[in-house]
Amino acid sequence: MASAYLWLKALHIVAFAAWMAGMWYLPRLLVYHAEATPGGEAARTLAVMERRLLRAITVPAAAVTWLLGLLLATVTDAWRQGWFHAKLLLVGLLTLVLVWLARERARIAAGGPPRPARTYRIVNEIPTLLFVAIVLIVVLRPW
């Protein structure tokens, strides 16, 4: 049983790392997209990169992170622990950022203009702050 737990935990961490890679890269792609000439070669290339990043890495990694995290919470009975509630809240916020980024990508792909590059630069900082908070809560378990 301990071996299965360790495998679940390891895979959860790997999935979270992959999710975060997408969360750090996608806003950067949107910055470049906002600065590209509309309809130009760079904008078309960035649109493909954004779609592939979301579909092949970020969304699947987020789903696996959630699935394994909820399974781990059940196996370890973390549902009653305060640190887990805080982590769950922060992971929920990270998911909302992912949804917003995916909607932005879809809106741009449908012909809508990108927001100013500054918007995506600011949004790019949110996953980092959430990442730091999540890791600190999980490791330190202050509640």
DACOR-V733510 format. One record per helix or strand of 2 or more residues. SS is the DSSP state (helix for helix, strand for strand). FROM is the first residue (numbers start at 0). TO is the last residue. Records with the same first field share a line. If there is no record, write none. Layout:
BEGIN
SS=FROM-TO, FROM-TO
END
This chain:
BEGIN
helix=1-34, 40-75, 77-79, 81-108, 116-139
END
